[in-house]
């Protein structure tokens, strides 16, 4: 998996939730698609937790609210998400992008790209349909995400259709208590690297993938829709094994930080519905496995 496919997986399957500001185009809705994503239940001393794996960006009319999920949602009195997505959160994200997403006035992105990648860069920009002059002012990480989201939009995927966005609106309408596992600043730090050399290397290595984003997206969405945890684990964790530091930062460290927070919830007299990225719930280092290892009764796939 190349660096951009890695981040495509991260955004689509919920390793990162910072896609709230993505621009998308909505063609006529297709026929409804049926999905059966996996759901876990954790029993604690006082409380209970349901765990649902999220896909942050989906096409319209995907029907994923199965009977078990609907029942769990009706029972829960507290909804938990990775990060807030309200107006204040979007404003904070926009401010961070403004502060860390753009090049100095004397630099251009195409000028930074090594000559042997100019053809791939030009092709990726053209394929995205974005303004070349605007992209030329952006840091590699931001330009890459912009081009990737432009390709995703052509596939008729939108953040507003994502599991998190739909459930966030349900929580608001139902006057549910809402909590979060991370801050906007914490997730943003995962996107904007501090090493400019590594940032450019990853950008250049991923330019070819921007011509066919669907090749990396569709298998992951299909596995999530089928509740196929083994396949999801293979697609996400298996590929990220090629990037051990990225895997540690995007998955393992965050899972380890979240488990104590979930354990604290299980000591409260509440029923929590926790929605996090599908990639956080698969494999031996996923949140359900860590909770089982800690001695909790976890039912599910």
N, C-alpha and C positions, 0 to 999 in steps of 0.2 A: 504494500500500500504506500503510495507516495504521500508527501506531506499534505497536499490539498485534499486527497481522498480521506486522509486521516481527519482533517478538520471538517470535511463534509459529513463524515460519520459522527463527529463530535456534535455538530449543530443539529443534524436531522434526528439523531437518536438520543439527543438530550444529554450528552456529556457537557454541553454548554447551553445556557438559556439566553444568551445575549443576542438573539435574533429578532427581538421585538421591533427594531427600527428598520428591518429589511423592507424594500419596496417590491411589491409583487403586482402582477396583472391578472385579473380574473376573467377568463373567457366564460362561455356558457357552461354551466355545471354538467358534468357527465352523469351517467347512471350511478346510483349508490353502490359503493363497494362494502363488503362485509368483512370485518376484522374481529379476531378473537384473541386480543392480547392477554398475556399472562397476568395473574393477580395472586398476591401472597397475603396471608393473614398471620399476624404475630400476636400471641397472647402473653400479656405481662401480669405482674402481681396485682395491679389495679386497673390498668388500661389496656387497650387493644390498638393495633396499628394495621392498616391495610397498605400494601405497597403496590403501586401501578407503574409500569415502565412507560415513559412518555416518548412520543415523537413530536418534536417541536414544530415541524413543517410538514403539512399534509395537503393532498388535493381535496377539493370540496366533496361533501357527501359521503365521507367514509364513516360507516356505522360501526363504531368500536365499543359502544356502551352496552355490553352484554348483560344478561340478567344478573350474574354474580357481581359485576361492577356496579350496576344500578342499585342492587341491594346494599352493597357496601357504602356507596355514596349516601344513600338514604339514612343509614345508621350513623354515619360519622357526624360529629358536631364540630370538629376542627379539621380544616384543610391545610395541608403543608406543601409548599413548593420550594424549588431551589432558590429562586430570587424573586423579589417583587417585580411587577410589570405595570405598575400604575404610572400616572403622568410624572410624578416626582422621579421615579426610577428611570424612565425614558429620558428625562431632562439630565439626570446625572450621567447616563451613558453618553448622551450627545456631547456633554461637556468634556468627558474623558476622551472621546474620539477627537474632538476639536483640539485638545491639548496634546494628544499623542498619536494622532493619525496622519499628520501632514509633514511634508518635507520642508526644510528651510528654503527661503526664496531663491537661493543660488543653486538648488539641486532639482533635477527632474528624475522621475522613475525610469524612463527609458534610457536616460543617460547613465543611471546606475547599473542597469542590466548589461551583462557582458555581451559583446558583439555576437557570439555564437548563439545567443538566445533571442536576438532581435526578431528573427522571423517568427518564432513561436510566440513571442510577446505580441507582435502586430496581429497575428492570426487570432490570438485569444481576445484581444481588445475588439477586433472586428466582430468576432462571434458573439461577444457579450452585448453589442449594440450600444454600449455606453460611450459617453463623450471622451475621446482620447485626451483632450486637454485637461479635463477634470481628473482623470486617473493619473495623469502625469505629475500631479501635485501631491499624490498620496503616498504614504509609506507602503512598502511591499505587502505587509500583512493586511492592511485595509483595502488596498487595490485588489488583492487576491480574493478577499471575501466579497467585495462588490461584484467582481466578475462572476464568482461562483453563484451568488444570489440572483444575478441576472439570468444565468442559465437555469436555475431552479424555477424562476418565475415562468420561463418558457414551457416548463413541464406542468404548469398549472398548480404548483404547490404554493401555499401561503401560510404565514405564521398564524393568521387568524383562525385557520382550520386545525392548528396543532392542539394536541391533547391538553397542554398546560393552559393555553388561552381559553379553550372551551370551558375547562373546569374552573378557571379563575372567574369567568363570568357567572358560572353557576353558583360559586361561593358568594359572589356579590349579591346576586338575585335572592339567594336563600338566606342572606344575613348570617353566614357562617363565620366563625372565628378563623382567621388566617395567620399562619406563621411561615417563616422562611428558614432555610438551612444555611444560606450564604448571602453575602452582600453583592451589590453590583460591582464594587471595586475589586472584590476578590475574584469574581469571574472575569472581569476585564483583564486582570493581570495575566490570565491564562492565554489570552488572545494576542496581546501586544508584547512580544519578546524584548528583552533588554539587550540582547546580543545582535547588533546590526548585521554582522557577517552571516550569522546563522539565519537571520530573517530573510536576507536576500537569497541565500542558498536554497531555502525551502520554497521561496517564491519561484525561482527559476526552475527548480525540479518539478514543480506542480503545473507549469504552464501548459504542458501537453494534455493534462487531464481535463482542462477547462473546455476542451472541444466535445467531451462526452461525459458530462456529469452524471447522466442517467445510468451509465454502466456501474457506477458505484452506489447509486441510491436505490435503485429498484430491488436488488436482492435483499438489502437490509430491511426495506419496508415490507417486503413479502414475508420475511422470516418473522418480523414483529407481528404482522397481521395473522400469521398462522400460530402464534404462541410457541414458535420453535426456538426454545432457549439454546439448544445445542448449536443450531445454525447461527443464531445471533452471536453466541460466544465465539464461534469460529470466525465470523466476519469481523467482529470488533476486536476482541481480545487477541485472537490469533494474529491478525495483521499488525496490531499495535505492538506485539512482541518484537517486531523489527525496529521499533522505536522505544526502547525500554524507558528512557527518561520521559518521553511524552506520555507513555502509559502510566508511569508513576505519578506524574503531575495531574493528568486529566482524570484518571480513574482511581488508582489504589490509595493515594494519599487522601483524596476527598472522601472515598468510602470509609476509610478509617476515622476521619473526623466526624462523619455523619452518624456512625453507629452509637457513640455515647449520647448524642442528642436524641436519637430514637429510644435508647434505653431510658433516658430521663422521661420521655413521653409515656413509656409503659408503666411508670410509677404514678402517673396521674389518672384520675377517674374520668377519662375521656376516651372517645373512639376517634382515632386520627385516620385520615385518608391522605397518605403521603404519595405525591406524584413527583418522581425524579426520572432522569434519563434512563431509557431502557438498557443502555450500556452499563449502568451502575448495578444492575440486578442480576447479571449473568456471571457464571463461572465461580470458581472456588474463592475468589477475592471479592465477589459481589456482596452487596449488603445482606441479602437473605442468608448466604452461606456464613458470613461473619456473625450474624445474630444466632444462627444455629450453633456455631462454635462456642458462642458465649453462653449457651445453655437454654436459649429460649425455644419455645415450641413454635415452629414456623411451618405452616401448611401452604402448599402450592406446588407448582411444577418442580 
